[in-house]
Amino acid sequence: MTIEPIRYQLVIQFPDSYFASLDEVHAFEDRLIACMPRTCDVDGHDVGSGTVNFFIYTGYPNAAFLTFRKYLGTNKVEKKVRVAYREATGEDFTNLWPKRDLRPFHYSYD
């Protein structure tokens, strides 16, 4: 019997000012889907509360983050983005980017 790895939700968060239009948000999501390995499920995005969040479910959040950095993490992107993960049913996030960022990570639906 194979045991599925614990699933995590990885969130890639930008300030809403990063994208000039909703078309750019969709284009970025398409690039994200194209670059993520099959162990990841890009589960869409949301826009609101001053941020744009992209959601990825995976058993391997660090590997997904490294893939993101390899294919999409240009200096322009990395200066604006925050990345964190949590257990899919959990509440508390672990920050991945920026490194050593002590601010609590969250997104909300105001």
C-alpha positions, 0 to 999 in steps of 0.5 A, a space after each residue: 500500500 502506498 501512502 500519499 505524501 502530506 499535501 500542502 498549500 503553497 501560496 505565491 503572493 504579489 501586491 495587486 499593483 504588480 499586474 497591470 490587468 487581469 489578463 496579465 494575472 491569467 498569463 502568469 497563472 498559465 506560465 505557472 501551470 506550464 512550469 510546475 511538475 506533475 506533483 503540483 496542482 495549480 489551483 487558481 488565483 484570487 485577487 483582493 485585499 491588496 494582493 494577488 495570490 496563486 495557490 498550488 497544492 503539492 506534497 513537496 512545497 520546497 521543490 515547488 518553490 525551487 521550480 518557481 524560482 528557476 522558471 519564473 523568479 526573475 529579480 523583478 519578480 523576487 523583489 515583489 513576491 512573498 511565498 509561504 506554505 501550510 498544511 492543506 487543512 492548517 492555519 499557520 504558514 511557513 515563510 519561504 521567500 523572502 528568506 528570513 522574513 519574520 512577518 506573518 504570512 496571511 491572505 484574507 478576503 475582506 
